[in-house]
Amino acid sequence: MRKTQLLLAAITGLMSCTGALAASITVDGNLADWGLHRNGNASDWKPDTTLVPNKQQYAVEDQTGGAGTRLNPGWGGQNYDAEALYVSLGADHLYLALVTGLSPNTPNNPAANSYGPGDFAIDFGQDGSYEFGIETTGNNKGKAYKNVVWDYGLWDVNGAYNPANPDPAHPTSILSGDDAGMGTLVYTSIGVNNMGAHKKDLHYFIEAAIPLSAFNGYSGKFDVHWTMNCANDAIQADPDLTIPEPGTLALLPLGLLSLAALRRRKSA
């Protein structure tokens, strides 16, 4: 009995570290399993902590307006609004969810002042290096890359239009990198309204699950960043989460098997 209690305590602690107590998230572009709603009020942005219990796992920056509205760091209005970013850590996946006013069908044509979606950027050590990227569009959407070379937007560190000297704090799209693994990602293409206080604004959703094995060799605290290719509006989540060492993840299935064996012996 004592051994069973010790093993249970060890497995419970491990599951807590990896966020395995979070409810299951289905990657389908429907953020109801994050506890988000579309009731047309500000509370729609707050996730349900009984579904995704990790604290400090989201950032909300909902803005609205016409094409000339100032965002951060640039301009663009609702069509280029990065509204909310959510992060959760499961037993073997990193889960990401994004709400934006940018349709995935927006052409990337700078000559016509049109800029498509950027990619997720992940910074281990929270030092601004953004070692990992997750593609959000194209045939490889959901693919993770490490040692990423990034493209950047149109705005400098002071928020001034300066494409020759863009702000490195806002990486946009992956230019190159080493294949780190394949995840699952959905970017909805039909805009919906009645979410948040600005009821008429259209919203699009990105949802992704990236296997933790993609981050082999990296662990600890991290930031998640997203913006479009012009970087008109950037959003970053600084979650109170820690990706565990790969060896720690390997202990979880072994511990569960051992617990099952102890239970069978007790029954016998």
TORGU-851596 format. One line per 5 residues: number of its first residue (from 1); their letters; for each residue x, z, y of N, C-alpha, C, O. Coordinates in steps of 0.02 Angstrom, whole numbers, m for minus. Atoms other than C-alpha are relative to their C-alpha. Example, Ala and Ser with C-alpha at 12.3 -4.5 7.8 and 13.67 -1.06 7.14 Angstrom:
1 = AS = 45,0,m59,615,390,m225,45,0,60,97,33,59 ~ m42,m3,m59,684,357,m53,m39,37,55,m14,45,110
END
This chain:
1 = MRKTQ = 41,0,m60,0,0,0,43,0,63,29,m35,111 ~ m45,m4,m58,142,44,119,32,m68,13,37,m88,71 ~ m31,65,m9,226,m125,88,m50,m49,30,m32,m90,73 ~ 52,45,m26,62,m215,121,m10,12,75,m17,m35,113 ~ 10,m16,m71,40,m123,286,58,m25,43,47,m52,97
6 = LLLAA = m57,23,m38,217,m163,341,m1,m76,8,15,m102,61 ~ 2,73,m2,196,m347,297,m54,m24,48,m45,m71,86 ~ 53,18,m46,31,m355,388,21,10,72,7,m33,115 ~ m23,m13,m68,110,m278,542,49,m53,23,46,m76,80 ~ m50,50,m18,254,m402,537,m34,m67,14,m17,m101,62
11 = ITGLM = 34,64,m9,138,m552,517,m43,1,62,m47,m48,99 ~ 42,m5,m61,20,m489,653,43,m7,62,23,m41,109 ~ m45,6,m57,167,m471,772,23,m71,9,28,m95,65 ~ m23,69,m3,229,m646,729,m55,m45,26,m42,m89,68 ~ 56,41,m23,57,m722,753,m13,11,74,m30,m35,110
16 = SCTGA = 9,m14,m71,43,m635,921,52,m36,41,36,m62,95 ~ m53,33,m37,211,m706,975,m12,m75,6,4,m105,57 ~ 9,72,0,161,m883,928,m68,m21,26,m84,m80,29 ~ 65,17,m28,m14,m873,1003,m49,m20,m53,m99,m53,m36 ~ 44,22,54,m96,m897,833,m68,34,3,m114,14,m33
21 = LAASI = 64,m32,m6,m236,m781,884,m49,m40,43,m108,m25,46 ~ 44,43,m40,m304,m915,1001,m46,m40,m46,m27,m58,m102 ~ 46,40,39,m456,m1008,940,25,m71,m7,69,m93,31 ~ m21,68,13,m438,m1183,872,m19,m46,58,m74,m41,86 ~ 11,49,m52,m422,m1322,1001,m1,m69,m32,47,m89,m65
26 = TVDGN = 6,68,26,m483,m1496,954,19,m49,56,m10,m46,111 ~ m22,47,m50,m395,m1637,1047,m47,m60,1,m40,m108,m37 ~ 50,53,m5,m542,m1746,1097,m19,m16,72,m63,m58,84 ~ 17,12,m69,m545,m1742,1287,m58,41,26,m75,38,85 ~ 54,m46,m19,m688,m1617,1288,30,70,6,51,98,m45
31 = LADWG = m34,m63,m11,m622,m1456,1365,m45,61,m8,m29,115,16 ~ 45,m56,13,m768,m1348,1309,34,53,m42,20,112,m36 ~ m34,m50,42,m654,m1267,1180,54,38,37,86,82,9 ~ m41,m41,m44,m548,m1205,1325,m44,48,41,m18,90,78 ~ 47,m42,m37,m704,m1121,1395,m15,m27,69,m40,11,111
36 = LHRNG = 15,29,m65,m721,m1241,1542,m72,m27,1,m99,m45,m50 ~ 69,19,m7,m891,m1288,1610,m9,m52,54,37,m67,93 ~ 19,47,m53,m979,m1415,1720,m67,23,28,m120,m6,15 ~ 60,m29,m31,m1102,m1310,1819,m2,m11,75,m48,11,109 ~ m1,14,m71,m1052,m1369,1992,17,60,43,m9,68,98
41 = NASDW = m22,m56,m41,m968,m1209,2051,73,15,m15,101,m9,m65 ~ m72,m12,5,m792,m1141,2073,21,32,m65,78,22,m87 ~ m18,m34,63,m797,m1037,1914,8,m48,m58,32,m28,m111 ~ m8,49,54,m801,m1197,1810,73,m9,m20,87,m28,m77 ~ m71,11,14,m611,m1202,1821,32,56,m40,87,48,m67
46 = KPDTT = m30,m58,34,m583,m1032,1741,m12,m4,m75,m70,m7,m96 ~ 10,4,72,m553,m1041,1553,m27,65,m28,m21,118,3 ~ 27,m59,35,m637,m921,1432,57,33,m39,84,4,m85 ~ m57,m33,32,m505,m794,1381,m15,23,m71,31,42,m108 ~ 14,m14,71,m597,m759,1218,15,m61,m43,25,m54,m104
51 = LVPNK = m17,61,36,m562,m939,1169,74,m15,5,106,m31,m45 ~ m71,12,m12,m389,m961,1245,27,62,36,29,64,97 ~ m13,m66,m30,m329,m782,1273,65,8,37,75,60,70 ~ m64,m9,m33,m154,m813,1339,m7,4,75,m38,m40,106 ~ 5,m9,m71,m138,m749,1516,47,m47,38,98,m69,11
56 = QQYAV = m41,42,m44,m67,m851,1661,15,m68,m30,70,m94,m23 ~ m13,63,33,m88,m1011,1563,m31,m59,36,m36,m113,8 ~ 30,57,m35,m170,m1117,1697,12,4,75,27,57,103 ~ m7,6,m72,m157,m1178,1876,m56,m45,24,m70,m97,m6 ~ 55,39,m28,m301,m1242,1982,15,m17,73,35,26,112
61 = EDQTG = m13,23,m68,m282,m1347,2140,m49,m55,16,m30,m111,32 ~ 52,50,m11,m447,m1435,2163,m7,m15,74,m19,29,115 ~ 10,24,m68,m457,m1539,2322,m47,m60,m2,m61,m87,m56 ~ 47,56,m1,m575,m1676,2378,6,m37,66,39,m14,112 ~ 1,37,m63,m602,m1807,2510,9,m74,m10,15,m98,m67
66 = GAGTR = m9,72,3,m583,m1991,2552,72,m19,m13,114,24,m27 ~ m66,25,16,m431,m2099,2528,54,27,46,113,28,28 ~ m50,m23,m47,m345,m2028,2681,12,75,0,44,102,45 ~ m7,m72,2,m352,m1846,2628,70,21,m22,98,m7,m68 ~ m66,m26,18,m189,m1749,2622,m6,43,m63,m50,85,m69
71 = LNPGW = m5,m39,61,m144,m1680,2452,65,39,3,83,65,56 ~ m64,m35,m1,22,m1601,2401,45,m29,m54,34,m17,m113 ~ m30,2,m67,149,m1671,2433,m24,m57,44,m8,m58,103 ~ 17,59,m39,70,m1835,2488,m75,m6,15,m110,45,22 ~ 68,15,m17,m96,m1918,2526,m34,m34,m59,m2,m49,m109
76 = GGQNY = 32,38,53,m228,m2001,2420,m72,17,m14,m108,m24,m42 ~ 70,m19,11,m392,m1905,2412,m16,11,m74,29,18,m115 ~ 23,m18,67,m496,m1875,2255,29,m45,m54,44,m22,m109 ~ m26,45,51,m433,m2030,2164,69,18,m24,89,m2,m79 ~ m68,m20,20,m258,m1953,2160,7,76,m2,61,103,5
81 = DAEAL = m1,m73,1,m306,m1770,2146,19,26,m69,m14,9,m119 ~ m17,m38,61,m218,m1666,2012,m34,68,7,m12,109,47 ~ 46,m55,m14,m350,m1531,1995,14,64,m39,11,118,m11 ~ m12,m60,39,m308,m1413,1853,42,m16,m61,37,m70,m90 ~ m45,8,57,m178,m1389,1716,m3,63,m42,3,119,m16
86 = YVSLG = 9,m56,46,m200,m1278,1562,52,m6,m56,67,m60,m80 ~ m51,m2,52,m71,m1225,1432,m18,55,m49,m37,111,m29 ~ 11,m51,51,m95,m1134,1267,49,m12,m57,69,m69,m71 ~ m49,4,54,23,m1096,1123,m32,22,m65,m54,80,m71 ~ 26,m17,65,m39,m1103,944,56,17,m49,114,23,m29
91 = ADHLY = m49,m18,50,49,m1061,782,52,m53,m10,111,m38,m23 ~ m48,54,11,129,m1232,768,m6,m57,50,26,m109,41 ~ 8,52,m50,75,m1332,921,m2,30,70,m23,87,80 ~ 11,m13,m71,86,m1328,1110,m59,m41,22,m60,m102,12 ~ 60,35,m22,m83,m1372,1184,0,m6,76,16,42,112
96 = LALVT = 2,13,m71,m102,m1451,1356,m68,m31,18,m95,m70,m21 ~ 61,31,m25,m257,m1495,1457,7,m10,75,32,35,110 ~ m5,17,m71,m266,m1579,1627,m66,m29,25,m97,m68,m11 ~ 57,31,m33,m409,m1620,1745,26,m34,63,61,m4,103 ~ m25,39,m56,m377,m1756,1874,m54,m48,24,m99,m66,m14
101 = GLSPN = 43,52,m26,m469,m1877,1986,26,m70,m14,m6,m119,5 ~ m32,65,13,m354,m2017,1926,m23,m28,m66,m12,2,m119 ~ 22,34,61,m430,m2137,1801,61,m28,m37,108,m51,m5 ~ m56,30,37,m313,m2193,1660,4,m75,8,55,m106,m8 ~ 1,73,m11,m364,m2371,1704,26,m20,68,24,m79,85
106 = TPNNP = m28,17,m66,m287,m2360,1878,62,m42,m8,110,m20,m40 ~ m59,43,8,m164,m2506,1889,61,30,34,57,60,88 ~ m62,m20,m32,17,m2465,1923,29,m60,37,67,m99,8 ~ m19,58,m40,46,m2590,2062,17,23,71,m25,19,116 ~ m18,m27,m66,142,m2515,2209,m9,m50,56,m24,m30,113
111 = AANSY = 9,50,m53,132,m2680,2304,m71,0,27,m83,m18,85 ~ 70,m4,m21,m56,m2655,2310,m21,73,15,m80,88,20 ~ 12,m71,m14,m39,m2467,2346,m43,33,m54,m88,72,m40 ~ 35,m29,57,m101,m2423,2173,52,27,m48,101,m6,m65 ~ m50,m34,42,m11,m2300,2060,m34,31,m61,m83,67,m54
116 = GPGDF = 29,m25,62,m48,m2259,1878,21,71,m16,58,102,21 ~ m15,m70,19,m37,m2093,1786,73,10,m19,106,m36,m44 ~ m66,m20,22,127,m2004,1758,m3,36,m67,m56,37,m100 ~ m6,m34,65,186,m1906,1605,9,75,10,30,98,64 ~ m14,m71,m2,193,m1721,1565,75,11,m1,111,m22,m39
121 = AIDFG = m71,m19,m2,362,m1645,1607,5,74,m17,m32,115,11 ~ m7,m70,22,420,m1483,1523,71,23,14,120,m10,m4 ~ m64,m28,m23,559,m1375,1593,14,66,m35,m16,117,m18 ~ m21,m62,33,639,m1248,1476,51,36,44,96,4,72 ~ m43,m39,m44,725,m1108,1569,m23,2,71,5,39,112
126 = QDGSY = 31,m1,m66,619,m1144,1723,52,m9,56,51,27,106 ~ m53,12,m48,770,m1213,1816,m6,m69,34,41,m90,68 ~ 10,65,m32,697,m1381,1872,31,m59,m37,36,m113,m8 ~ m35,53,36,784,m1483,1736,m46,m47,m38,m28,m105,m49 ~ 50,41,34,629,m1550,1642,31,m40,m57,36,m101,m55
131 = EFGIE = m34,31,56,715,m1585,1477,m46,m42,m44,m24,m90,m75 ~ 47,34,44,557,m1644,1387,m54,m35,39,m73,m14,93 ~ 56,36,m28,423,m1770,1426,m49,m20,m54,m30,m31,m111 ~ 54,20,45,256,m1814,1345,m35,m60,31,m63,m55,86 ~ 34,60,m27,187,m1990,1368,m75,10,0,m103,38,m47
136 = TTGNN = 72,m9,m7,7,m1993,1428,m40,m65,m7,m101,m63,m14 ~ 35,64,5,m34,m2179,1419,39,m47,m45,96,m33,m64 ~ m34,51,40,9,m2334,1318,m3,13,m74,m35,59,m98 ~ 1,m4,73,40,m2359,1134,33,63,m27,18,84,m84 ~ m36,m60,22,152,m2205,1124,m27,64,32,9,114,35
141 = KGKAY = 27,m61,m31,37,m2081,1211,0,57,m50,m20,49,m108 ~ m7,m58,44,67,m1909,1139,70,8,m28,85,59,m59 ~ m68,m6,26,249,m1945,1096,42,43,47,38,38,108 ~ m44,m44,m38,376,m1815,1149,70,m29,1,94,m57,m48 ~ m68,22,m9,548,m1859,1216,42,58,27,17,98,66
146 = KNVVW = m46,m49,m28,699,m1749,1251,57,m37,35,66,m98,27 ~ m54,29,m40,848,m1778,1365,m28,m57,44,0,m112,45 ~ 38,52,m36,729,m1873,1479,34,m19,65,59,24,102 ~ m17,27,m66,780,m1984,1624,m66,m15,34,m107,m54,8 ~ 65,3,m33,637,m1973,1749,0,m50,59,51,m62,91
151 = DYGLW = 14,35,m62,564,m2086,1881,m30,51,48,m54,104,27 ~ 26,m46,m51,508,m2005,2045,m46,m37,47,m50,m99,45 ~ 51,28,m43,377,m2033,2179,23,m20,69,79,m44,78 ~ m10,28,m67,367,m2070,2364,17,52,53,29,34,111 ~ m2,m53,m51,388,m1900,2449,63,42,m9,84,56,m65
156 = DVNGA = m60,m41,4,540,m1797,2493,m18,74,m2,m77,92,m5 ~ 11,m71,8,561,m1608,2485,m41,30,57,m69,84,50 ~ 40,m23,m56,475,m1590,2654,m70,m30,2,m108,m18,48 ~ 66,31,2,323,m1690,2602,m5,m61,44,m61,m84,59 ~ 0,60,m42,374,m1839,2709,8,m62,m44,41,m60,m96
161 = YNPAN = m6,62,37,357,m2018,2648,72,m24,2,98,m43,54 ~ m71,16,3,533,m2057,2589,18,m21,m71,54,14,m106 ~ m11,22,70,538,m2159,2427,73,m10,m17,90,m10,m76 ~ m71,7,14,726,m2183,2445,32,67,m17,88,69,m44 ~ m27,m67,13,751,m1995,2430,m56,46,m24,m73,94,10
166 = PDPAH = 58,m38,23,608,m1926,2324,17,70,m21,75,86,m35 ~ m8,m70,19,584,m1744,2282,11,5,m75,m34,m14,m113 ~ m13,m6,73,665,m1708,2110,m41,54,m33,m41,59,m94 ~ 44,m51,30,543,m1564,2087,m63,m31,m29,m102,3,m62 ~ 61,33,23,408,m1693,2049,15,m63,m41,4,m118,m17
171 = PTSIL = m11,58,43,458,m1806,1903,m67,m33,m16,m117,0,m27 ~ 62,37,11,330,m1942,1873,m5,m27,m72,m40,2,m113 ~ 5,31,66,356,m2054,1720,68,m2,m35,120,m3,m3 ~ m60,3,41,480,m2059,1578,30,m70,3,m3,m119,m12 ~ m36,64,1,609,m2197,1601,35,m11,m67,34,m66,m94
176 = SGDDA = m33,3,65,707,m2158,1443,8,70,m27,2,119,10 ~ m9,m65,31,739,m2018,1320,7,m9,m75,m3,m63,m102 ~ m8,1,72,770,m1973,1139,m66,22,m33,m97,71,m11 ~ 62,m16,36,622,m1971,1019,4,70,m29,50,86,m67 ~ 0,m69,25,577,m1790,983,m58,15,m47,m59,68,m78
181 = GMGTL = 57,m12,45,416,m1809,885,m64,m28,29,m67,m47,88 ~ 64,30,m20,237,m1870,892,m55,53,0,m64,89,m49 ~ 58,m43,m4,88,m1770,951,m64,m41,4,m64,m100,m10 ~ 65,32,m8,m94,m1809,984,m21,8,72,m16,63,100 ~ 20,m3,m71,m160,m1852,1158,m60,m45,12,m62,m101,m12
186 = VYTSI = 59,37,m21,m326,m1909,1229,m5,3,76,1,56,105 ~ 10,5,m73,m353,m1969,1408,m67,m34,9,m73,m94,m5 ~ 67,28,m4,m538,m1995,1443,m3,m54,55,30,m48,106 ~ 3,57,m46,m583,m2157,1532,m65,m5,39,m72,m48,82 ~ 64,0,m36,m759,m2116,1593,m2,63,43,0,119,17
191 = GVNNM = 2,m57,m45,m768,m2006,1747,m65,38,m3,m118,8,m10 ~ 59,m42,m2,m889,m1860,1752,1,44,62,55,59,88 ~ 3,m42,m61,m949,m1755,1899,m30,68,m16,m34,88,m74 ~ 31,m66,6,m1031,m1585,1929,47,51,m31,26,92,m72 ~ m48,m51,22,m872,m1486,1895,34,27,62,61,m11,102
196 = GAHKK = m29,m30,m59,m809,m1363,2024,m47,m5,60,m103,m31,54 ~ 43,m4,m60,m876,m1340,2200,m16,m69,29,m67,m76,63 ~ 11,67,m27,m861,m1526,2244,m37,m42,m53,m6,m77,m92 ~ 41,24,56,m1005,m1586,2135,1,m75,m10,m10,m99,m66 ~ 3,73,6,m993,m1772,2172,66,m31,m24,67,m89,m44
201 = DLHYF = m65,27,21,m809,m1792,2128,1,m18,m74,m28,17,m115 ~ m8,20,70,m767,m1886,1969,64,29,m28,115,34,7 ~ m57,m32,33,m649,m1805,1844,14,m35,m66,m31,m59,m100 ~ m23,27,64,m547,m1870,1699,43,54,m33,73,96,1 ~ m32,m54,37,m470,m1762,1562,54,m26,m46,46,m76,m80
206 = IEAAI = m53,12,49,m307,m1765,1468,6,63,m43,8,119,m18 ~ m8,m55,47,m291,m1657,1313,52,m20,m52,50,m76,m78 ~ m55,17,45,m139,m1648,1200,18,59,m44,11,117,m25 ~ m30,m50,45,m66,m1555,1051,67,m27,m22,72,m81,m52 ~ m68,21,15,122,m1566,1029,30,48,m51,31,108,m39
211 = PLSAF = m28,m46,49,204,m1496,871,61,36,28,103,6,62 ~ m56,m38,m25,326,m1357,910,66,m24,m28,119,m12,1 ~ m62,28,29,452,m1444,797,32,m51,47,92,m64,41 ~ m28,48,m48,473,m1571,938,50,33,47,93,m1,75 ~ m43,m36,m46,561,m1437,1039,58,35,m36,85,84,m12
216 = NGYSG = m54,m29,40,691,m1400,905,63,9,42,86,m37,75 ~ m59,m14,m40,840,m1316,986,m15,31,67,30,53,102 ~ 21,m30,m63,739,m1253,1134,m51,54,m14,m93,47,m57 ~ 47,m55,7,645,m1090,1149,m2,40,64,38,28,109 ~ 5,m43,m58,591,m961,1276,m51,m24,50,m96,m63,33
221 = KFDVH = 47,16,m53,499,m979,1441,6,m73,21,59,m104,14 ~ 0,71,m20,449,m1150,1508,m54,m11,53,m100,29,60 ~ 50,23,m48,353,m1239,1647,m27,m67,m24,8,m104,m58 ~ 30,66,15,234,m1387,1628,m22,m30,67,m53,3,108 ~ 13,34,m64,217,m1515,1769,m33,m67,m14,m20,m99,m65
226 = WTMNC = 29,67,5,112,m1670,1796,m14,m27,70,m33,10,116 ~ 20,36,m60,88,m1798,1933,m8,m74,m17,10,m95,m72 ~ 6,72,9,47,m1982,1953,63,m34,25,108,m1,51 ~ m63,35,m14,179,m2117,1984,19,0,73,78,m12,90 ~ m17,m7,m71,169,m2097,2173,16,71,18,44,84,72
231 = ANDAI = m9,m72,m13,177,m1907,2160,m40,23,61,m19,69,96 ~ 41,m21,m57,39,m1895,2291,m23,72,m8,m26,109,41 ~ 23,m69,12,m23,m1735,2210,31,23,m66,20,m7,m118 ~ m34,m27,58,81,m1632,2088,m28,68,m17,m46,106,28 ~ 24,m66,22,27,m1482,1985,47,27,m53,72,m11,m95
236 = QADPD = m45,m32,48,130,m1359,1885,m29,66,m23,m54,105,17 ~ 20,m63,29,86,m1218,1767,63,38,m21,109,10,m50 ~ m56,m45,16,205,m1071,1746,m27,52,m49,m37,110,m30 ~ 36,m45,46,131,m994,1589,41,60,m22,103,57,m26 ~ m32,m59,26,169,m820,1528,3,m6,m76,m25,34,m113
241 = LTIPE = m4,16,71,210,m895,1359,73,m13,m18,114,m32,24 ~ m68,10,24,367,m908,1254,m2,m39,m65,m33,m17,m114 ~ m6,37,63,403,m1042,1125,53,34,m43,109,45,m20 ~ m46,m39,42,484,m950,978,57,m43,m28,54,m104,m27 ~ m54,34,36,646,m993,889,m29,m34,m61,m75,m8,m93
246 = PGTLA = 26,36,59,618,m1123,750,1,43,m63,m45,38,m103 ~ m4,m42,60,673,m997,618,m57,50,m3,m80,67,m58 ~ 56,m47,m2,536,m877,675,m64,m33,m24,m103,m2,m60 ~ 59,36,23,403,m1010,648,0,m8,m76,m53,m4,m107 ~ m3,10,72,465,m1038,471,m19,62,m39,m40,57,m96
251 = LLPLG = 17,m62,34,435,m855,429,m75,9,m10,m96,44,m56 ~ 71,m12,2,248,m866,461,m32,m21,m66,m65,20,m97 ~ 30,18,64,194,m968,307,28,41,m57,m9,58,m104 ~ m29,m40,53,315,m870,199,m32,69,m2,m48,95,m56 ~ 31,m66,m3,241,m706,259,m72,m1,m25,m93,45,m59
256 = LLSLA = 68,6,23,64,m766,227,m4,m7,m75,m48,21,m107 ~ m3,6,72,110,m817,50,15,67,m33,m15,85,m84 ~ m18,m65,28,189,m647,19,m59,48,3,m70,86,m43 ~ 58,m42,m7,34,m560,84,m53,m17,m53,m83,28,m81 ~ 48,21,52,m76,m662,m33,21,25,m69,m20,47,m108
261 = ALRRR = m25,m23,64,35,m617,m179,m11,75,m9,m30,97,m63 ~ 11,m72,3,25,m431,m138,m73,16,m12,m89,62,m49 ~ 71,m11,11,m163,m442,m129,m20,m14,m72,m61,22,m101 ~ 17,17,70,m172,m527,m300,25,55,m46,m11,74,m93 ~ m27,m53,42,m60,m392,m375,m42,63,4,m53,97,m46
266 = KSA = 42,m59,m9,m169,m255,m301,m65,m7,m37,m89,40,m68 ~ 63,13,35,m326,m336,m371,8,8,m75,m34,35,m110 ~ m13,m4,72,m246,m351,m542,8,73,m22,19,86,m82
END
